């Protein structure tokens, strides 16, 4: 029987999963940096402007910075990604969908993409190159040592 051929990139599955996770988290953090710190052009494009911390935009900024950081590290990835996916769904339907039906017309394609990327990570997990994987490995090792 002939061995099935696989696409050459299959061997990089774990590395590209980690790269997607890290880049999605870093890019997401930039949105929070604008809202919380007035960095990278500031909130609403006004240099140095920040969102009020006790507002919906302020909460979004906190989730974007700290949730994005946890995604980058691959720590608590599933629950954090689920929360961020929901946040982006709310952002899409609240800010973009009322403008037009199609994301390309309402400017919501980035919100929709983040929503589904984070939904993927909530289902898939962070992968082997993450703090989640390292902690799971330690838990398994401790259980094995304890059972001896």
Secondary structure, 3 states (H helix, E strand, C coil): CCCCCCCHHHHHHHHHHHHHHHHHHHHHHHHHHHHHHCCCCCHHHCCCCCCCCCCHHHHHHHHHHHHHHHHHHCCCHHHHHHHHHHHHHHHHHHHHCCCCCCHHHHCCHHHHHHHHHHHHHHHHCCCCCCHHHHHHHHHHHHHHHHHC
